[in-house]
Amino acid sequence: MGLFSRRGTANEPAPVEWASVEAEQQKRPHGPFDRSQVEEMGPRVDLGAIWLPVMPGLELRMEIDKKTQKVTGVTAALEGSNLQIQAFAAPRSEGIWDEIRHEIAQSVSGQGGIVDDVPGVFGRELLVRMPVKGPDGQAGQRPARFVGVDGPRWFIRGVLAGKAALDAEAAKALESVFANIVVVRDQSPRPPRDLLPLALPKSARKDGAQPAAAAAGPEGAVPQMSDIDPLRRGPEITQIG
């Protein structure tokens, strides 16, 4: 059964009752994890607020805001699939994913797209298909899956594109990457939805050499979702190096 055969209601996301975000996080059999839950970095690359798992064949690209030159996100590419990841500040005891899903769903619908709010590996997720025109002018659809997890004082969002947006089997590897992310929330006070600071991998050298875990993939492989995204992100995908 294909992913898009699972139906939900985009305009009425399922509510979550929070005793606390920490308690909810403890119920999950997997991550993303808070830094307090892990003893060491393990097979992950240090990107500042995100410790990202690595595996053979995985390629990373960092997103840079042209105006501020700050790293705003990271995209992991593997075998025709992409996972874009960003981490945000959030209240300690209240999740924001329900609210954000609702806003994205309204935006997608307002632009003529199709969106389903459905249960998934990480809880509720959005399956999005945006109308696009191909190189030959033919009308088509651009699929994507929005997944999100609320943690203690942070929220992390992933966007799966390419094969992983449509094929459950193709999505498993990148779902595993997302499930094993560690979020490192600093102690600085930040308003909800403020981007947590990311950085280039410490192993990325200024001479242009690239670490094996962060080789650059083809530029522009990830659909740009900024037009439908209430969490603003940088528009440029830049190769590590």
SVG drawing of the C-alpha trace seen along z (x, -y; Angstrom):
<svg xmlns="http://www.w3.org/2000/svg" viewBox="-10 -40 54 42">
<polyline fill="none" stroke="black" stroke-width="0.4" points="0.0,0.0 1.4,-3.4 2.0,-6.1 -0.5,-8.4 -3.3,-5.9 -3.3,-6.7 -5.9,-9.4 -6.3,-12.0 -7.7,-15.4 -5.4,-18.2 -7.6,-20.9 -8.0,-19.1 -4.7,-17.7 -5.0,-15.2 -4.5,-17.0 -1.7,-15.9 -2.2,-16.1 1.1,-17.0 1.9,-16.2 5.3,-17.4 7.4,-17.2 10.0,-15.2 7.5,-12.6 6.1,-12.3 9.6,-11.9 10.4,-9.0 7.4,-7.1 9.0,-6.9 11.0,-3.8 13.4,-5.9 14.7,-9.5 15.4,-12.2 17.0,-12.4 17.9,-15.2 21.6,-15.6 20.8,-14.6 19.7,-11.2 23.0,-10.1 26.4,-9.5 28.5,-10.1 28.3,-11.3 28.8,-7.9 28.8,-7.6 27.4,-11.1 28.8,-14.3 28.7,-17.5 26.7,-20.2 26.2,-22.4 22.6,-22.1 22.3,-18.8 24.4,-15.6 23.6,-13.9 24.0,-10.1 26.2,-9.0 26.2,-5.9 27.9,-4.7 26.7,-6.6 25.1,-9.4 25.8,-12.9 25.3,-16.1 24.7,-19.6 24.5,-22.7 21.9,-25.5 23.3,-29.0 21.2,-32.2 22.6,-34.6 22.0,-37.7 23.3,-36.5 25.7,-33.8 24.4,-31.6 23.8,-27.9 20.0,-27.4 19.6,-23.7 21.2,-20.5 20.1,-18.1 21.0,-14.4 20.8,-12.6 20.9,-8.9 20.0,-6.8 17.6,-9.3 16.0,-10.4 16.6,-13.5 15.9,-14.5 16.1,-18.2 16.5,-18.9 16.1,-22.0 15.9,-22.4 14.0,-25.2 13.6,-26.6 10.3,-25.6 8.7,-25.9 9.8,-23.5 6.4,-21.9 4.4,-22.5 4.8,-21.0 4.4,-23.2 4.2,-20.5 0.4,-20.4 0.2,-24.1 2.9,-24.1 1.3,-21.2 -2.0,-23.0 -0.3,-26.2 1.5,-24.2 -1.6,-22.4 -3.6,-25.6 -0.8,-27.1 -0.6,-24.1 -4.3,-24.0 -4.4,-27.7 -1.9,-27.2 -3.9,-24.4 -1.8,-21.6 -3.0,-18.3 -2.2,-17.6 -3.0,-14.7 -2.4,-14.7 -1.7,-11.1 -0.1,-8.9 3.5,-8.0 6.7,-6.6 7.3,-9.8 3.6,-10.5 1.4,-12.8 3.0,-13.8 2.0,-15.7 2.0,-14.1 2.1,-17.0 1.7,-17.2 2.3,-20.7 1.3,-21.5 4.3,-22.2 5.1,-22.6 7.7,-20.4 10.4,-21.5 8.0,-20.7 5.3,-22.8 3.2,-19.8 1.4,-20.0 2.7,-17.7 3.0,-17.3 5.9,-17.7 5.6,-15.3 7.1,-15.7 6.6,-14.4 6.8,-16.7 7.8,-15.0 8.3,-16.7 9.2,-15.8 8.8,-18.0 11.6,-17.8 12.4,-19.6 12.8,-23.3 13.3,-22.3 11.4,-21.1 13.0,-19.3 11.4,-19.1 12.3,-16.9 11.2,-17.1 11.5,-13.9 11.7,-14.3 12.5,-12.2 11.8,-8.5 11.3,-8.7 8.3,-10.9 6.3,-8.2 8.0,-4.8 7.9,-3.5 10.8,-1.1 13.0,-3.8 12.2,-6.0 13.5,-3.6 17.2,-4.6 16.5,-8.3 13.9,-7.6 16.6,-5.8 18.9,-8.9 16.1,-11.1 15.3,-8.7 18.9,-8.7 19.5,-12.5 20.7,-14.1 19.5,-17.7 22.0,-19.9 19.9,-22.8 22.1,-25.6 21.0,-27.5 20.4,-30.8 16.9,-32.1 15.2,-32.0 11.6,-32.7 9.7,-29.7 10.4,-28.8 13.8,-30.6 16.3,-28.5 18.9,-26.7 22.4,-27.5 24.0,-25.1 27.6,-25.0 29.7,-23.3 31.2,-20.0 34.4,-20.5 36.1,-18.1 35.3,-20.3 38.5,-22.1 38.9,-25.5 41.1,-24.1 38.1,-22.6 38.6,-19.0 35.4,-17.3 35.0,-14.7 33.7,-11.3 30.6,-11.7 29.7,-15.0 30.4,-14.8 28.3,-17.2 25.5,-15.8 23.9,-17.4 22.9,-20.9 19.2,-21.7 18.0,-18.1 15.7,-19.1 12.4,-20.8 12.2,-24.3 9.3,-24.4 9.8,-28.0 6.6,-29.2 4.5,-26.9 6.6,-26.9 5.8,-28.9 9.2,-28.1 11.3,-30.3 14.6,-28.8 17.5,-29.9 16.9,-29.7 20.4,-28.5 21.8,-25.0 25.6,-25.2 28.1,-22.4 30.2,-21.6 33.9,-22.6"/>
</svg>
